Amino acid sequence: MRILLLAHAPAVHTRRWAQGLRERGHELRLLTATESEVPSGVPTRVVGWPLPISALRYASARKAVRQELRAFRPDVTVAHFLPSYGFLAALAGATPWMLVCWGSDLLRNATRTPFHRARARWTLRSAQLIHVDAGNLEEAALRLGAEPEKVWKRAWGVNVRALEPKEAWAARRAGSSALRVLWTRQLETLYDPATFVRALGILGRKGVAFRATMAGAGPLRPDLEALARREGIAEQVVFTGWVEGEKLLALYRGHDAYVSLSRSDSTSQSLLEGMAAGLAPVVTDIAGNREWVTHRREGLLVPVGDAEAVACALAEIARDAATAGAMADRARAAVTSGARFDDTLAETEERLRAIAVTAAGRNGALRGDPA
């Protein structure tokens, strides 16, 4: 198929989707408001004006997108993130098109003000297909007026093969006297990294040996480093900044436990990665996490903002290797069976073809297909 992709080019998720669709033989073109490196072989165009108000920035790209729709003549358009590129696809009159929701676009942004709600409702009704990755996103879309038959729920998924652990959890744990704890969320208020640092301080005072890596970037880093010093754990916590690719894989292989303390989330890609890598998860008890982690089955659930509970969960993992290892095994099995990115790509392809064929009124012959 010939696919027009509207998405934020700097995002690792955009690059992964673009590369995945291209590798499946589709002809791709990416339109983005922000210039960035993209997978080779994906023609990219920066559209719109760098205006300070985001809604106006994307609205300013309408003419360029309409030009591209006429010139490229895609079989289908895919737009990522509702209030930006989803809104732009609707504004430009793309058809048929699929909206890919990321989580915060429906859970937080869509209901901020009457304007945000109206924009979300209009955009959802414009799309021929709406991809959500969790039940709470599906519910949010329906509350905003999405037609149920248009909403498709499936986790994006991860590269399970690349993340496969090289040894059993117990063997990995035995390789270090200290519990090795990994954080891969951004250092932003939504993900509550301060509670994590406070929990590590409590963990240390409980006499549990640990080392922690915070592999994320964000505006809270200076405050978190200062908090680690006040908690007396600065020597045990490493702030790496943003990490991806082989360096991220190495971090997963070098840690025992994965922690995510998000206050709001759909299906977290980093949680799926941690589970696929065979780490024991400690995550907040919110709807997006509960789709993948049942307490004491695939990991441990803790209340939002409760540093003491996080510390107790990590102490339990450190002291009960048998139980932690069993949870880690079940966590990996859950992702292996239900969250493979290759499987999601295949189903995405089928669903995109279906709406493209319906719109074109043909029996499967699309412009991007081989002659």
Short mmCIF file of the C-alpha atoms (twelve columns), coordinates in Angstrom:
data_MODEL
# 
_entry.id   MODEL 
# 
loop_
_atom_site.group_PDB 
_atom_site.id 
_atom_site.type_symbol 
_atom_site.label_atom_id 
_atom_site.label_alt_id 
_atom_site.label_comp_id 
_atom_site.label_asym_id 
_atom_site.label_seq_id 
_atom_site.Cartn_x 
_atom_site.Cartn_y 
_atom_site.Cartn_z 
_atom_site.pdbx_PDB_model_num 
ATOM 1   C CA . MET A 1   0.000   0.000   0.000   1 
ATOM 2   C CA . ARG A 2   0.902   3.638   -0.323  1 
ATOM 3   C CA . ILE A 3   0.773   5.072   3.212   1 
ATOM 4   C CA . LEU A 4   0.986   8.710   4.278   1 
ATOM 5   C CA . LEU A 5   2.231   8.927   7.870   1 
ATOM 6   C CA . LEU A 6   1.617   12.034  9.990   1 
ATOM 7   C CA . ALA A 7   3.665   11.845  13.181  1 
ATOM 8   C CA . HIS A 8   6.290   13.437  15.435  1 
ATOM 9   C CA . ALA A 9   9.555   12.475  13.728  1 
ATOM 10  C CA . PRO A 10  11.827  12.705  16.818  1 
ATOM 11  C CA . ALA A 11  9.747   10.110  18.705  1 
ATOM 12  C CA . VAL A 12  11.263  6.639   18.865  1 
ATOM 13  C CA . HIS A 13  7.766   5.205   18.365  1 
ATOM 14  C CA . THR A 14  7.410   7.076   15.055  1 
ATOM 15  C CA . ARG A 15  10.706  5.712   13.804  1 
ATOM 16  C CA . ARG A 16  9.731   2.189   14.807  1 
ATOM 17  C CA . TRP A 17  6.353   2.333   13.071  1 
ATOM 18  C CA . ALA A 18  7.850   3.881   9.936   1 
ATOM 19  C CA . GLN A 19  10.590  1.283   9.725   1 
ATOM 20  C CA . GLY A 20  8.202   -1.587  10.442  1 
ATOM 21  C CA . LEU A 21  5.725   -0.590  7.735   1 
ATOM 22  C CA . ARG A 22  8.498   0.044   5.225   1 
ATOM 23  C CA . GLU A 23  10.068  -3.361  5.913   1 
ATOM 24  C CA . ARG A 24  6.717   -4.962  5.119   1 
ATOM 25  C CA . GLY A 25  6.972   -3.535  1.614   1 
ATOM 26  C CA . HIS A 26  4.755   -0.469  1.842   1 
ATOM 27  C CA . GLU A 27  5.538   2.822   0.113   1 
ATOM 28  C CA . LEU A 28  5.744   5.406   2.861   1 
ATOM 29  C CA . ARG A 29  5.887   9.177   3.149   1 
ATOM 30  C CA . LEU A 30  6.244   10.963  6.498   1 
ATOM 31  C CA . LEU A 31  4.954   14.458  7.239   1 
ATOM 32  C CA . THR A 32  6.054   15.994  10.524  1 
ATOM 33  C CA . ALA A 33  6.157   19.382  12.213  1 
ATOM 34  C CA . THR A 34  9.633   18.711  13.629  1 
ATOM 35  C CA . GLU A 35  12.698  17.776  11.626  1 
ATOM 36  C CA . SER A 36  14.585  14.711  12.843  1 
ATOM 37  C CA . GLU A 37  16.456  11.643  11.683  1 
ATOM 38  C CA . VAL A 38  14.121  8.969   10.294  1 
ATOM 39  C CA . PRO A 39  14.671  5.439   8.931   1 
ATOM 40  C CA . SER A 40  16.436  5.412   5.566   1 
ATOM 41  C CA . GLY A 41  14.140  5.047   2.603   1 
ATOM 42  C CA . VAL A 42  11.283  7.025   4.187   1 
ATOM 43  C CA . PRO A 43  10.849  10.352  2.353   1 
ATOM 44  C CA . THR A 44  10.109  13.040  4.925   1 
ATOM 45  C CA . ARG A 45  8.740   16.562  4.708   1 
ATOM 46  C CA . VAL A 46  8.530   19.130  7.506   1 
ATOM 47  C CA . VAL A 47  5.192   20.943  7.391   1 
ATOM 48  C CA . GLY A 48  3.618   23.888  9.188   1 
ATOM 49  C CA . TRP A 49  4.979   26.986  10.871  1 
ATOM 50  C CA . PRO A 50  6.813   26.930  14.247  1 
ATOM 51  C CA . LEU A 51  4.072   28.877  16.015  1 
ATOM 52  C CA . PRO A 52  4.005   29.083  19.843  1 
ATOM 53  C CA . ILE A 53  0.432   27.747  20.119  1 
ATOM 54  C CA . SER A 54  0.450   24.071  19.191  1 
ATOM 55  C CA . ALA A 55  -3.095  23.982  17.790  1 
ATOM 56  C CA . LEU A 56  -2.198  26.784  15.373  1 
ATOM 57  C CA . ARG A 57  1.103   25.124  14.504  1 
ATOM 58  C CA . TYR A 58  -0.664  22.003  13.248  1 
ATOM 59  C CA . ALA A 59  -3.479  23.958  11.635  1 
ATOM 60  C CA . SER A 60  -0.849  25.876  9.650   1 
ATOM 61  C CA . ALA A 61  0.225   22.588  8.042   1 
ATOM 62  C CA . ARG A 62  -3.219  21.925  6.533   1 
ATOM 63  C CA . LYS A 63  -2.350  23.281  3.083   1 
ATOM 64  C CA . ALA A 64  0.890   21.272  2.874   1 
ATOM 65  C CA . VAL A 65  -0.875  18.063  3.882   1 
ATOM 66  C CA . ARG A 66  -3.605  18.604  1.292   1 
ATOM 67  C CA . GLN A 67  -0.910  19.156  -1.348  1 
ATOM 68  C CA . GLU A 68  0.746   15.899  -0.329  1 
ATOM 69  C CA . LEU A 69  -2.565  14.034  -0.437  1 
ATOM 70  C CA . ARG A 70  -3.040  15.166  -4.050  1 
ATOM 71  C CA . ALA A 71  0.559   14.516  -5.111  1 
ATOM 72  C CA . PHE A 72  1.300   11.247  -3.274  1 
ATOM 73  C CA . ARG A 73  -2.250  9.858   -3.581  1 
ATOM 74  C CA . PRO A 74  -1.960  7.490   -0.617  1 
ATOM 75  C CA . ASP A 75  -4.200  4.470   -0.246  1 
ATOM 76  C CA . VAL A 76  -4.502  5.324   3.429   1 
ATOM 77  C CA . THR A 77  -3.252  7.927   5.918   1 
ATOM 78  C CA . VAL A 78  -2.059  7.082   9.449   1 
ATOM 79  C CA . ALA A 79  -1.928  9.892   12.031  1 
ATOM 80  C CA . HIS A 80  -0.322  9.498   15.461  1 
ATOM 81  C CA . PHE A 81  -1.501  11.415  18.573  1 
ATOM 82  C CA . LEU A 82  -4.986  12.906  18.508  1 
ATOM 83  C CA . PRO A 83  -4.577  16.648  19.287  1 
ATOM 84  C CA . SER A 84  -1.689  17.172  16.873  1 
ATOM 85  C CA . TYR A 85  -1.408  14.925  13.836  1 
ATOM 86  C CA . GLY A 86  -4.850  13.382  14.278  1 
ATOM 87  C CA . PHE A 87  -6.401  16.840  14.278  1 
ATOM 88  C CA . LEU A 88  -4.274  17.726  11.246  1 
ATOM 89  C CA . ALA A 89  -5.438  14.654  9.303   1 
ATOM 90  C CA . ALA A 90  -9.062  15.539  9.986   1 
ATOM 91  C CA . LEU A 91  -8.482  19.209  9.152   1 
ATOM 92  C CA . ALA A 92  -6.832  18.324  5.836   1 
ATOM 93  C CA . GLY A 93  -9.698  16.026  4.858   1 
ATOM 94  C CA . ALA A 94  -7.628  12.840  4.660   1 
ATOM 95  C CA . THR A 95  -9.691  9.777   3.783   1 
ATOM 96  C CA . PRO A 96  -9.506  6.994   4.620   1 
ATOM 97  C CA . TRP A 97  -7.338  7.442   7.674   1 
ATOM 98  C CA . MET A 98  -6.463  5.733   10.939  1 
ATOM 99  C CA . LEU A 99  -5.891  7.586   14.199  1 
ATOM 100 C CA . VAL A 100 -3.295  6.028   16.522  1 
ATOM 101 C CA . CYS A 101 -3.833  7.138   20.128  1 
ATOM 102 C CA . TRP A 102 -0.856  7.251   22.490  1 
ATOM 103 C CA . GLY A 103 -2.484  7.494   25.918  1 
ATOM 104 C CA . SER A 104 -2.238  11.019  27.269  1 
ATOM 105 C CA . ASP A 105 -3.977  12.377  24.170  1 
ATOM 106 C CA . LEU A 106 -7.211  10.694  25.307  1 
ATOM 107 C CA . LEU A 107 -6.655  10.292  29.046  1 
ATOM 108 C CA . ARG A 108 -5.493  13.843  29.803  1 
ATOM 109 C CA . ASN A 109 -5.433  16.276  26.872  1 
ATOM 110 C CA . ALA A 110 -8.866  15.518  25.429  1 
ATOM 111 C CA . THR A 111 -10.808 16.722  28.466  1 
ATOM 112 C CA . ARG A 112 -8.749  19.720  29.616  1 
ATOM 113 C CA . THR A 113 -11.193 22.363  28.372  1 
ATOM 114 C CA . PRO A 114 -14.390 22.520  26.280  1 
ATOM 115 C CA . PHE A 115 -12.184 23.326  23.267  1 
ATOM 116 C CA . HIS A 116 -10.008 20.254  23.826  1 
ATOM 117 C CA . ARG A 117 -13.100 18.076  24.229  1 
ATOM 118 C CA . ALA A 118 -14.719 19.430  21.059  1 
ATOM 119 C CA . ARG A 119 -11.516 18.958  19.061  1 
ATOM 120 C CA . ALA A 120 -11.165 15.385  20.296  1 
ATOM 121 C CA . ARG A 121 -14.788 14.519  19.494  1 
ATOM 122 C CA . TRP A 122 -14.533 15.966  15.989  1 
ATOM 123 C CA . THR A 123 -11.237 14.206  15.268  1 
ATOM 124 C CA . LEU A 124 -12.478 10.837  16.549  1 
ATOM 125 C CA . ARG A 125 -15.600 11.050  14.399  1 
ATOM 126 C CA . SER A 126 -13.544 11.933  11.334  1 
ATOM 127 C CA . ALA A 127 -11.313 8.840   11.460  1 
ATOM 128 C CA . GLN A 128 -12.293 5.607   9.711   1 
ATOM 129 C CA . LEU A 129 -10.273 3.533   12.218  1 
ATOM 130 C CA . ILE A 130 -9.043  4.311   15.743  1 
ATOM 131 C CA . HIS A 131 -6.200  2.265   17.223  1 
ATOM 132 C CA . VAL A 132 -5.979  2.219   21.026  1 
ATOM 133 C CA . ASP A 133 -3.573  0.102   23.054  1 
ATOM 134 C CA . ALA A 134 -5.554  -0.395  26.275  1 
ATOM 135 C CA . GLY A 135 -9.062  -0.768  27.631  1 
ATOM 136 C CA . ASN A 136 -9.012  2.580   29.410  1 
ATOM 137 C CA . LEU A 137 -8.210  4.292   26.100  1 
ATOM 138 C CA . GLU A 138 -11.061 2.454   24.407  1 
ATOM 139 C CA . GLU A 139 -13.445 3.626   27.137  1 
ATOM 140 C CA . ALA A 140 -12.169 7.206   26.830  1 
ATOM 141 C CA . ALA A 141 -12.668 7.188   23.055  1 
ATOM 142 C CA . LEU A 142 -16.219 5.894   23.401  1 
ATOM 143 C CA . ARG A 143 -17.055 8.504   26.048  1 
ATOM 144 C CA . LEU A 144 -15.934 11.180  23.598  1 
ATOM 145 C CA . GLY A 145 -18.259 9.895   20.907  1 
ATOM 146 C CA . ALA A 146 -16.155 7.458   18.877  1 
ATOM 147 C CA . GLU A 147 -18.235 4.874   17.034  1 
ATOM 148 C CA . PRO A 148 -17.608 1.479   18.706  1 
ATOM 149 C CA . GLU A 149 -17.141 -0.363  15.404  1 
ATOM 150 C CA . LYS A 150 -14.269 1.963   14.489  1 
ATOM 151 C CA . VAL A 151 -12.261 1.390   17.686  1 
ATOM 152 C CA . TRP A 152 -9.608  -1.337  17.565  1 
ATOM 153 C CA . LYS A 153 -7.792  -2.299  20.760  1 
ATOM 154 C CA . ARG A 154 -4.377  -3.929  20.599  1 
ATOM 155 C CA . ALA A 155 -1.078  -3.224  22.360  1 
ATOM 156 C CA . TRP A 156 1.591   -1.890  20.042  1 
ATOM 157 C CA . GLY A 157 3.924   -4.583  21.299  1 
ATOM 158 C CA . VAL A 158 7.682   -4.952  21.465  1 
ATOM 159 C CA . ASN A 159 10.494  -6.906  19.825  1 
ATOM 160 C CA . VAL A 160 10.265  -9.976  22.047  1 
ATOM 161 C CA . ARG A 161 13.133  -11.751 20.321  1 
ATOM 162 C CA . ALA A 162 15.596  -8.886  20.782  1 
ATOM 163 C CA . LEU A 163 14.637  -8.547  24.457  1 
ATOM 164 C CA . GLU A 164 14.952  -12.236 25.289  1 
ATOM 165 C CA . PRO A 165 16.987  -12.621 28.511  1 
ATOM 166 C CA . LYS A 166 20.263  -14.493 28.216  1 
ATOM 167 C CA . GLU A 167 19.793  -16.301 31.532  1 
ATOM 168 C CA . ALA A 168 17.100  -17.217 34.033  1 
ATOM 169 C CA . TRP A 169 16.083  -14.555 36.558  1 
ATOM 170 C CA . ALA A 170 17.564  -16.474 39.496  1 
ATOM 171 C CA . ALA A 171 20.922  -16.771 37.737  1 
ATOM 172 C CA . ARG A 172 20.887  -13.093 36.871  1 
ATOM 173 C CA . ARG A 173 20.033  -12.157 40.455  1 
ATOM 174 C CA . ALA A 174 22.759  -14.411 41.827  1 
ATOM 175 C CA . GLY A 175 25.305  -12.428 39.838  1 
ATOM 176 C CA . SER A 176 24.977  -9.399  42.117  1 
ATOM 177 C CA . SER A 177 24.704  -9.006  45.869  1 
ATOM 178 C CA . ALA A 178 22.786  -5.766  45.275  1 
ATOM 179 C CA . LEU A 179 19.313  -5.654  43.733  1 
ATOM 180 C CA . ARG A 180 19.626  -3.862  40.396  1 
ATOM 181 C CA . VAL A 181 16.618  -1.646  39.731  1 
ATOM 182 C CA . LEU A 182 15.839  -0.040  36.364  1 
ATOM 183 C CA . TRP A 183 13.739  3.044   35.593  1 
ATOM 184 C CA . THR A 184 13.164  3.916   31.906  1 
ATOM 185 C CA . ARG A 185 10.370  6.502   32.087  1 
ATOM 186 C CA . GLN A 186 10.870  10.188  31.420  1 
ATOM 187 C CA . LEU A 187 11.803  12.421  34.345  1 
ATOM 188 C CA . GLU A 188 8.491   14.257  34.335  1 
ATOM 189 C CA . THR A 189 5.754   14.780  36.918  1 
ATOM 190 C CA . LEU A 190 3.345   12.374  35.188  1 
ATOM 191 C CA . TYR A 191 5.718   9.466   35.859  1 
ATOM 192 C CA . ASP A 192 6.422   10.455  39.487  1 
ATOM 193 C CA . PRO A 193 10.188  9.828   39.594  1 
ATOM 194 C CA . ALA A 194 10.472  11.643  42.943  1 
ATOM 195 C CA . THR A 195 8.492   8.866   44.633  1 
ATOM 196 C CA . PHE A 196 10.940  6.372   43.131  1 
ATOM 197 C CA . VAL A 197 13.964  8.208   44.546  1 
ATOM 198 C CA . ARG A 198 12.312  8.506   47.961  1 
ATOM 199 C CA . ALA A 199 11.504  4.782   47.824  1 
ATOM 200 C CA . LEU A 200 15.152  4.001   47.146  1 
ATOM 201 C CA . GLY A 201 16.110  6.027   50.206  1 
ATOM 202 C CA . ILE A 202 13.684  3.996   52.311  1 
ATOM 203 C CA . LEU A 203 14.996  0.779   50.750  1 
ATOM 204 C CA . GLY A 204 18.525  1.696   51.770  1 
ATOM 205 C CA . ARG A 205 17.426  2.443   55.317  1 
ATOM 206 C CA . LYS A 206 15.811  -0.994  55.433  1 
ATOM 207 C CA . GLY A 207 19.263  -2.456  54.906  1 
ATOM 208 C CA . VAL A 208 18.632  -3.722  51.370  1 
ATOM 209 C CA . ALA A 209 21.652  -3.420  49.098  1 
ATOM 210 C CA . PHE A 210 20.709  -1.969  45.717  1 
ATOM 211 C CA . ARG A 211 21.893  -0.125  42.643  1 
ATOM 212 C CA . ALA A 212 19.488  1.861   40.506  1 
ATOM 213 C CA . THR A 213 19.649  3.263   36.994  1 
ATOM 214 C CA . MET A 214 17.347  6.080   35.912  1 
ATOM 215 C CA . ALA A 215 17.464  5.955   32.116  1 
ATOM 216 C CA . GLY A 216 15.254  8.881   31.222  1 
ATOM 217 C CA . ALA A 217 15.449  12.564  30.398  1 
ATOM 218 C CA . GLY A 218 13.321  15.454  31.531  1 
ATOM 219 C CA . PRO A 219 13.092  18.729  33.428  1 
ATOM 220 C CA . LEU A 220 13.061  17.094  36.876  1 
ATOM 221 C CA . ARG A 221 16.570  15.657  36.643  1 
ATOM 222 C CA . PRO A 222 18.364  18.367  38.705  1 
ATOM 223 C CA . ASP A 223 15.743  18.132  41.458  1 
ATOM 224 C CA . LEU A 224 15.955  14.340  41.470  1 
ATOM 225 C CA . GLU A 225 19.738  14.376  41.717  1 
ATOM 226 C CA . ALA A 226 19.444  16.762  44.672  1 
ATOM 227 C CA . LEU A 227 16.813  14.501  46.253  1 
ATOM 228 C CA . ALA A 228 19.101  11.485  45.862  1 
ATOM 229 C CA . ARG A 229 21.832  13.391  47.698  1 
ATOM 230 C CA . ARG A 230 19.446  14.311  50.523  1 
ATOM 231 C CA . GLU A 231 18.344  10.678  50.787  1 
ATOM 232 C CA . GLY A 232 21.986  9.628   51.044  1 
ATOM 233 C CA . ILE A 233 21.855  7.380   47.973  1 
ATOM 234 C CA . ALA A 234 23.633  9.482   45.343  1 
ATOM 235 C CA . GLU A 235 26.374  6.860   45.003  1 
ATOM 236 C CA . GLN A 236 23.825  4.119   44.315  1 
ATOM 237 C CA . VAL A 237 21.731  5.905   41.679  1 
ATOM 238 C CA . VAL A 238 22.995  6.553   38.151  1 
ATOM 239 C CA . PHE A 239 21.237  9.092   35.917  1 
ATOM 240 C CA . THR A 240 22.059  8.170   32.311  1 
ATOM 241 C CA . GLY A 241 19.774  10.498  30.386  1 
ATOM 242 C CA . TRP A 242 17.778  9.206   27.429  1 
ATOM 243 C CA . VAL A 243 18.900  5.751   26.252  1 
ATOM 244 C CA . GLU A 244 17.724  3.654   23.317  1 
ATOM 245 C CA . GLY A 245 18.866  0.896   20.964  1 
ATOM 246 C CA . GLU A 246 21.621  -1.479  22.021  1 
ATOM 247 C CA . LYS A 247 22.446  0.570   25.116  1 
ATOM 248 C CA . LEU A 248 18.879  0.157   26.346  1 
ATOM 249 C CA . LEU A 249 18.959  -3.588  25.659  1 
ATOM 250 C CA . ALA A 250 22.144  -3.818  27.713  1 
ATOM 251 C CA . LEU A 251 20.433  -2.039  30.605  1 
ATOM 252 C CA . TYR A 252 17.536  -4.475  30.560  1 
ATOM 253 C CA . ARG A 253 19.952  -7.404  30.624  1 
ATOM 254 C CA . GLY A 254 21.901  -5.913  33.504  1 
ATOM 255 C CA . HIS A 255 19.018  -5.357  35.941  1 
ATOM 256 C CA . ASP A 256 16.685  -7.451  38.061  1 
ATOM 257 C CA . ALA A 257 13.614  -5.272  38.681  1 
ATOM 258 C CA . TYR A 258 11.719  -2.757  36.576  1 
ATOM 259 C CA . VAL A 259 9.823   0.158   38.157  1 
ATOM 260 C CA . SER A 260 7.179   2.458   36.657  1 
ATOM 261 C CA . LEU A 261 5.193   4.788   38.919  1 
ATOM 262 C CA . SER A 262 3.082   6.593   36.340  1 
ATOM 263 C CA . ARG A 263 0.034   8.424   37.674  1 
ATOM 264 C CA . SER A 264 -1.840  7.845   34.401  1 
ATOM 265 C CA . ASP A 265 -1.062  5.527   31.512  1 
ATOM 266 C CA . SER A 266 -2.415  3.239   28.854  1 
ATOM 267 C CA . THR A 267 -0.282  0.236   27.910  1 
ATOM 268 C CA . SER A 268 3.276   1.353   28.641  1 
ATOM 269 C CA . GLN A 269 5.798   0.343   25.991  1 
ATOM 270 C CA . SER A 270 8.601   0.457   28.538  1 
ATOM 271 C CA . LEU A 271 6.652   -1.856  30.859  1 
ATOM 272 C CA . LEU A 272 6.206   -4.347  28.019  1 
ATOM 273 C CA . GLU A 273 9.934   -4.114  27.295  1 
ATOM 274 C CA . GLY A 274 10.820  -4.713  30.934  1 
ATOM 275 C CA . MET A 275 8.489   -7.713  31.081  1 
ATOM 276 C CA . ALA A 276 9.808   -9.138  27.801  1 
ATOM 277 C CA . ALA A 277 13.359  -8.736  29.111  1 
ATOM 278 C CA . GLY A 278 12.532  -10.923 32.100  1 
ATOM 279 C CA . LEU A 279 12.634  -8.263  34.822  1 
ATOM 280 C CA . ALA A 280 10.358  -8.400  37.868  1 
ATOM 281 C CA . PRO A 281 7.933   -5.451  37.552  1 
ATOM 282 C CA . VAL A 282 6.900   -3.051  40.313  1 
ATOM 283 C CA . VAL A 283 4.271   -0.702  38.894  1 
ATOM 284 C CA . THR A 284 1.457   1.550   40.043  1 
ATOM 285 C CA . ASP A 285 -2.019  0.145   40.498  1 
ATOM 286 C CA . ILE A 286 -3.658  1.949   37.566  1 
ATOM 287 C CA . ALA A 287 -5.853  0.651   34.758  1 
ATOM 288 C CA . GLY A 288 -3.191  0.636   32.038  1 
ATOM 289 C CA . ASN A 289 -0.815  -1.448  34.169  1 
ATOM 290 C CA . ARG A 290 -3.497  -3.847  35.409  1 
ATOM 291 C CA . GLU A 291 -4.055  -5.053  31.847  1 
ATOM 292 C CA . TRP A 292 -0.614  -6.661  32.048  1 
ATOM 293 C CA . VAL A 293 0.226   -7.096  35.726  1 
ATOM 294 C CA . THR A 294 -1.945  -8.902  38.249  1 
ATOM 295 C CA . HIS A 295 -0.610  -8.382  41.763  1 
ATOM 296 C CA . ARG A 296 1.769   -11.190 42.725  1 
ATOM 297 C CA . ARG A 297 1.297   -12.949 39.409  1 
ATOM 298 C CA . GLU A 298 3.270   -10.961 36.798  1 
ATOM 299 C CA . GLY A 299 4.644   -8.438  39.275  1 
ATOM 300 C CA . LEU A 300 3.781   -6.223  42.223  1 
ATOM 301 C CA . LEU A 301 1.250   -3.378  42.162  1 
ATOM 302 C CA . VAL A 302 1.677   -0.372  44.454  1 
ATOM 303 C CA . PRO A 303 -0.528  2.661   45.195  1 
ATOM 304 C CA . VAL A 304 0.209   5.853   43.270  1 
ATOM 305 C CA . GLY A 305 2.617   8.119   45.158  1 
ATOM 306 C CA . ASP A 306 3.380   5.615   47.952  1 
ATOM 307 C CA . ALA A 307 7.167   5.509   48.408  1 
ATOM 308 C CA . GLU A 308 6.947   3.144   51.390  1 
ATOM 309 C CA . ALA A 309 4.952   0.617   49.341  1 
ATOM 310 C CA . VAL A 310 7.482   0.805   46.504  1 
ATOM 311 C CA . ALA A 311 10.347  0.217   48.934  1 
ATOM 312 C CA . CYS A 312 8.558   -2.770  50.494  1 
ATOM 313 C CA . ALA A 313 7.885   -4.266  47.051  1 
ATOM 314 C CA . LEU A 314 11.543  -3.944  46.052  1 
ATOM 315 C CA . ALA A 315 12.649  -5.400  49.386  1 
ATOM 316 C CA . GLU A 316 10.390  -8.393  48.775  1 
ATOM 317 C CA . ILE A 317 11.913  -8.958  45.343  1 
ATOM 318 C CA . ALA A 318 15.413  -8.694  46.800  1 
ATOM 319 C CA . ARG A 319 14.712  -11.221 49.548  1 
ATOM 320 C CA . ASP A 320 12.498  -13.787 47.779  1 
ATOM 321 C CA . ALA A 321 14.252  -14.799 44.586  1 
ATOM 322 C CA . ALA A 322 11.985  -17.783 43.932  1 
ATOM 323 C CA . THR A 323 8.785   -15.730 43.956  1 
ATOM 324 C CA . ALA A 324 10.347  -12.848 42.037  1 
ATOM 325 C CA . GLY A 325 11.725  -15.200 39.401  1 
ATOM 326 C CA . ALA A 326 8.341   -16.849 38.930  1 
ATOM 327 C CA . MET A 327 6.674   -13.447 38.498  1 
ATOM 328 C CA . ALA A 328 9.318   -12.431 35.964  1 
ATOM 329 C CA . ASP A 329 8.746   -15.640 33.982  1 
ATOM 330 C CA . ARG A 330 4.985   -15.097 33.901  1 
ATOM 331 C CA . ALA A 331 5.493   -11.460 32.912  1 
ATOM 332 C CA . ARG A 332 7.606   -12.446 29.923  1 
ATOM 333 C CA . ALA A 333 5.094   -15.128 28.933  1 
ATOM 334 C CA . ALA A 334 2.263   -12.572 28.958  1 
ATOM 335 C CA . VAL A 335 4.116   -10.258 26.576  1 
ATOM 336 C CA . THR A 336 5.312   -13.111 24.378  1 
ATOM 337 C CA . SER A 337 1.746   -14.302 23.857  1 
ATOM 338 C CA . GLY A 338 -0.033  -10.965 23.545  1 
ATOM 339 C CA . ALA A 339 2.310   -8.095  22.712  1 
ATOM 340 C CA . ARG A 340 4.611   -8.868  19.797  1 
ATOM 341 C CA . PHE A 341 5.207   -5.839  17.591  1 
ATOM 342 C CA . ASP A 342 5.435   -8.034  14.473  1 
ATOM 343 C CA . ASP A 343 1.940   -9.386  15.156  1 
ATOM 344 C CA . THR A 344 0.600   -5.864  15.652  1 
ATOM 345 C CA . LEU A 345 2.160   -4.743  12.369  1 
ATOM 346 C CA . ALA A 346 0.515   -7.655  10.550  1 
ATOM 347 C CA . GLU A 347 -2.918  -6.853  11.964  1 
ATOM 348 C CA . THR A 348 -2.406  -3.138  11.304  1 
ATOM 349 C CA . GLU A 349 -1.685  -3.974  7.683   1 
ATOM 350 C CA . GLU A 350 -4.885  -6.027  7.398   1 
ATOM 351 C CA . ARG A 351 -7.042  -3.314  8.938   1 
ATOM 352 C CA . LEU A 352 -5.502  -0.532  6.869   1 
ATOM 353 C CA . ARG A 353 -6.071  -2.534  3.714   1 
ATOM 354 C CA . ALA A 354 -9.699  -3.109  4.676   1 
ATOM 355 C CA . ILE A 355 -10.500 0.598   5.077   1 
ATOM 356 C CA . ALA A 356 -8.479  1.454   1.961   1 
ATOM 357 C CA . VAL A 357 -10.334 -1.080  -0.187  1 
ATOM 358 C CA . THR A 358 -13.693 0.050   1.182   1 
ATOM 359 C CA . ALA A 359 -12.883 3.674   0.398   1 
ATOM 360 C CA . ALA A 360 -11.521 2.889   -3.061  1 
ATOM 361 C CA . GLY A 361 -14.418 0.647   -4.030  1 
ATOM 362 C CA . ARG A 362 -12.009 -1.888  -5.471  1 
ATOM 363 C CA . ASN A 363 -11.512 -5.577  -4.870  1 
ATOM 364 C CA . GLY A 364 -8.169  -5.271  -3.175  1 
ATOM 365 C CA . ALA A 365 -6.254  -3.435  -5.939  1 
ATOM 366 C CA . LEU A 366 -4.539  -0.428  -4.365  1 
ATOM 367 C CA . ARG A 367 -2.134  2.159   -5.780  1 
ATOM 368 C CA . GLY A 368 0.723   0.990   -3.609  1 
ATOM 369 C CA . ASP A 369 0.385   -2.673  -4.589  1 
ATOM 370 C CA . PRO A 370 2.757   -4.278  -7.104  1 
ATOM 371 C CA . ALA A 371 1.377   -4.216  -10.652 1 
# 
